[in-house]
């Protein structure tokens, strides 16, 4: 079975957008804990914000964070004012995570735990296959954001 040729070309991955409940707290995490760069803050509202997002009365505070080789966009909806009721399971459909390769997964675990992130599991080492010896860890924040950290086999 062949796939039809798309009528468009993806030229790049531009950014990853993450909706958060407290943009200032999230900016502190991404800049102070992760060491990334705050490039700019902004605000979206009115018809443009409503039409782009499909959210009535959208009023959004934004921040653009520069990460190594990638850009992260933080969005806090100040209207309509939704807040997470509970942490979503990583198994829930629609759940997303970002994965970072790091040089010391235990140091990441300690640093992020000090920053309020928590884990439901623990650091695990792949025992077989092409990634044997590689360590993995999922960490979560109070918004339900999941980050995965990977320490390559040495």
PAGUDREN-639540 format. One record per residue (C-alpha): residue in three letters; x negated, y, z negated. Coordinates in steps of 0.5 Angstrom, whole numbers, plus 500, padded with zeros to 3 digits. Each point is the difference from the previous one (the first is absolute). Example, Ala and Ser with C-alpha at 12.3 -4.5 7.8 and 13.67 -1.06 7.14 Angstrom:
<sites>
<site rest="ALA" c1="475" c2="491" c3="484"/>
<site rest="SER" c1="498" c2="507" c3="502"/>
</sites>
This chain:
<sites>
<site rest="UNK" c1="500" c2="500" c3="500"/>
<site rest="UNK" c1="497" c2="507" c3="502"/>
<site rest="UNK" c1="501" c2="506" c3="496"/>
<site rest="UNK" c1="503" c2="506" c3="505"/>
<site rest="UNK" c1="495" c2="506" c3="500"/>
<site rest="UNK" c1="502" c2="505" c3="496"/>
<site rest="UNK" c1="501" c2="507" c3="503"/>
<site rest="UNK" c1="496" c2="504" c3="495"/>
<site rest="UNK" c1="493" c2="499" c3="497"/>
<site rest="UNK" c1="498" c2="500" c3="493"/>
<site rest="UNK" c1="494" c2="505" c3="500"/>
<site rest="UNK" c1="498" c2="500" c3="492"/>
<site rest="UNK" c1="503" c2="498" c3="493"/>
<site rest="UNK" c1="501" c2="507" c3="498"/>
<site rest="UNK" c1="501" c2="500" c3="492"/>
<site rest="UNK" c1="504" c2="496" c3="495"/>
<site rest="UNK" c1="506" c2="503" c3="496"/>
<site rest="UNK" c1="501" c2="499" c3="493"/>
<site rest="UNK" c1="506" c2="502" c3="497"/>
<site rest="UNK" c1="499" c2="502" c3="492"/>
<site rest="UNK" c1="504" c2="502" c3="494"/>
<site rest="UNK" c1="494" c2="505" c3="498"/>
<site rest="UNK" c1="496" c2="503" c3="505"/>
<site rest="UNK" c1="495" c2="504" c3="495"/>
<site rest="UNK" c1="499" c2="493" c3="497"/>
<site rest="UNK" c1="499" c2="497" c3="506"/>
<site rest="UNK" c1="495" c2="505" c3="503"/>
<site rest="UNK" c1="496" c2="499" c3="493"/>
<site rest="UNK" c1="500" c2="493" c3="501"/>
<site rest="UNK" c1="497" c2="500" c3="508"/>
<site rest="UNK" c1="495" c2="505" c3="498"/>
<site rest="UNK" c1="498" c2="499" c3="493"/>
<site rest="UNK" c1="500" c2="493" c3="500"/>
<site rest="UNK" c1="499" c2="498" c3="507"/>
<site rest="UNK" c1="496" c2="505" c3="502"/>
<site rest="UNK" c1="503" c2="502" c3="506"/>
<site rest="UNK" c1="501" c2="507" c3="503"/>
<site rest="UNK" c1="506" c2="505" c3="499"/>
<site rest="UNK" c1="501" c2="503" c3="507"/>
<site rest="UNK" c1="506" c2="504" c3="499"/>
<site rest="UNK" c1="507" c2="501" c3="497"/>
<site rest="UNK" c1="506" c2="501" c3="503"/>
<site rest="UNK" c1="508" c2="501" c3="500"/>
<site rest="UNK" c1="505" c2="497" c3="505"/>
<site rest="UNK" c1="507" c2="502" c3="499"/>
<site rest="UNK" c1="506" c2="502" c3="504"/>
<site rest="UNK" c1="503" c2="497" c3="507"/>
<site rest="UNK" c1="493" c2="498" c3="502"/>
<site rest="UNK" c1="499" c2="496" c3="494"/>
<site rest="UNK" c1="507" c2="497" c3="500"/>
<site rest="UNK" c1="500" c2="498" c3="507"/>
<site rest="UNK" c1="493" c2="497" c3="500"/>
<site rest="UNK" c1="501" c2="496" c3="494"/>
<site rest="UNK" c1="507" c2="499" c3="501"/>
<site rest="UNK" c1="501" c2="502" c3="492"/>
<site rest="UNK" c1="506" c2="505" c3="499"/>
<site rest="UNK" c1="497" c2="506" c3="496"/>
<site rest="UNK" c1="493" c2="498" c3="501"/>
<site rest="UNK" c1="495" c2="504" c3="496"/>
<site rest="UNK" c1="493" c2="497" c3="500"/>
<site rest="UNK" c1="494" c2="502" c3="496"/>
<site rest="UNK" c1="494" c2="497" c3="504"/>
<site rest="UNK" c1="493" c2="499" c3="499"/>
<site rest="UNK" c1="495" c2="498" c3="506"/>
<site rest="UNK" c1="494" c2="495" c3="497"/>
<site rest="UNK" c1="494" c2="499" c3="503"/>
<site rest="UNK" c1="497" c2="493" c3="499"/>
<site rest="UNK" c1="494" c2="496" c3="504"/>
<site rest="UNK" c1="503" c2="499" c3="507"/>
<site rest="UNK" c1="507" c2="501" c3="498"/>
<site rest="UNK" c1="505" c2="506" c3="498"/>
<site rest="UNK" c1="505" c2="499" c3="495"/>
<site rest="UNK" c1="506" c2="504" c3="499"/>
<site rest="UNK" c1="504" c2="501" c3="494"/>
<site rest="UNK" c1="507" c2="502" c3="500"/>
<site rest="UNK" c1="504" c2="502" c3="494"/>
<site rest="UNK" c1="508" c2="501" c3="501"/>
<site rest="UNK" c1="502" c2="506" c3="495"/>
<site rest="UNK" c1="507" c2="499" c3="504"/>
<site rest="UNK" c1="504" c2="496" c3="500"/>
<site rest="UNK" c1="496" c2="498" c3="494"/>
<site rest="UNK" c1="500" c2="492" c3="500"/>
<site rest="UNK" c1="495" c2="497" c3="495"/>
<site rest="UNK" c1="498" c2="492" c3="499"/>
<site rest="UNK" c1="504" c2="496" c3="495"/>
<site rest="UNK" c1="495" c2="495" c3="500"/>
<site rest="UNK" c1="494" c2="497" c3="503"/>
<site rest="UNK" c1="501" c2="496" c3="506"/>
<site rest="UNK" c1="497" c2="494" c3="501"/>
<site rest="UNK" c1="495" c2="499" c3="506"/>
<site rest="UNK" c1="504" c2="494" c3="502"/>
<site rest="UNK" c1="506" c2="505" c3="502"/>
<site rest="UNK" c1="501" c2="501" c3="507"/>
<site rest="UNK" c1="498" c2="507" c3="502"/>
<site rest="UNK" c1="495" c2="501" c3="495"/>
<site rest="UNK" c1="493" c2="502" c3="502"/>
<site rest="UNK" c1="493" c2="500" c3="497"/>
<site rest="UNK" c1="493" c2="503" c3="502"/>
<site rest="UNK" c1="494" c2="496" c3="500"/>
<site rest="UNK" c1="493" c2="503" c3="498"/>
<site rest="UNK" c1="494" c2="496" c3="501"/>
<site rest="UNK" c1="495" c2="502" c3="494"/>
<site rest="UNK" c1="494" c2="498" c3="497"/>
<site rest="UNK" c1="502" c2="498" c3="493"/>
<site rest="UNK" c1="507" c2="498" c3="499"/>
<site rest="UNK" c1="499" c2="499" c3="492"/>
<site rest="UNK" c1="498" c2="508" c3="500"/>
<site rest="UNK" c1="506" c2="502" c3="504"/>
<site rest="UNK" c1="505" c2="496" c3="495"/>
<site rest="UNK" c1="497" c2="503" c3="494"/>
<site rest="UNK" c1="500" c2="507" c3="503"/>
<site rest="UNK" c1="507" c2="499" c3="503"/>
<site rest="UNK" c1="503" c2="497" c3="494"/>
<site rest="UNK" c1="497" c2="507" c3="496"/>
<site rest="UNK" c1="504" c2="504" c3="505"/>
<site rest="UNK" c1="507" c2="496" c3="499"/>
<site rest="UNK" c1="500" c2="495" c3="505"/>
<site rest="UNK" c1="501" c2="493" c3="498"/>
<site rest="UNK" c1="500" c2="493" c3="503"/>
<site rest="UNK" c1="505" c2="494" c3="499"/>
<site rest="UNK" c1="494" c2="495" c3="502"/>
<site rest="UNK" c1="493" c2="500" c3="500"/>
<site rest="UNK" c1="494" c2="500" c3="504"/>
<site rest="UNK" c1="500" c2="494" c3="504"/>
<site rest="UNK" c1="494" c2="497" c3="504"/>
<site rest="UNK" c1="502" c2="497" c3="507"/>
<site rest="UNK" c1="497" c2="493" c3="500"/>
<site rest="UNK" c1="500" c2="497" c3="507"/>
<site rest="UNK" c1="501" c2="503" c3="507"/>
<site rest="UNK" c1="496" c2="505" c3="503"/>
<site rest="UNK" c1="501" c2="505" c3="494"/>
<site rest="UNK" c1="498" c2="495" c3="495"/>
<site rest="UNK" c1="496" c2="504" c3="494"/>
<site rest="UNK" c1="504" c2="506" c3="502"/>
<site rest="UNK" c1="504" c2="503" c3="494"/>
<site rest="UNK" c1="507" c2="503" c3="500"/>
<site rest="UNK" c1="504" c2="505" c3="495"/>
<site rest="UNK" c1="506" c2="503" c3="501"/>
<site rest="UNK" c1="502" c2="506" c3="495"/>
<site rest="UNK" c1="506" c2="504" c3="500"/>
<site rest="UNK" c1="503" c2="507" c3="497"/>
<site rest="UNK" c1="506" c2="502" c3="497"/>
<site rest="UNK" c1="503" c2="502" c3="507"/>
<site rest="UNK" c1="499" c2="493" c3="502"/>
<site rest="UNK" c1="494" c2="501" c3="505"/>
<site rest="UNK" c1="496" c2="494" c3="501"/>
<site rest="UNK" c1="492" c2="501" c3="501"/>
<site rest="UNK" c1="496" c2="494" c3="502"/>
<site rest="UNK" c1="493" c2="500" c3="499"/>
<site rest="UNK" c1="495" c2="495" c3="503"/>
<site rest="UNK" c1="493" c2="498" c3="498"/>
<site rest="UNK" c1="496" c2="497" c3="506"/>
<site rest="UNK" c1="497" c2="493" c3="498"/>
<site rest="UNK" c1="492" c2="501" c3="499"/>
</sites>
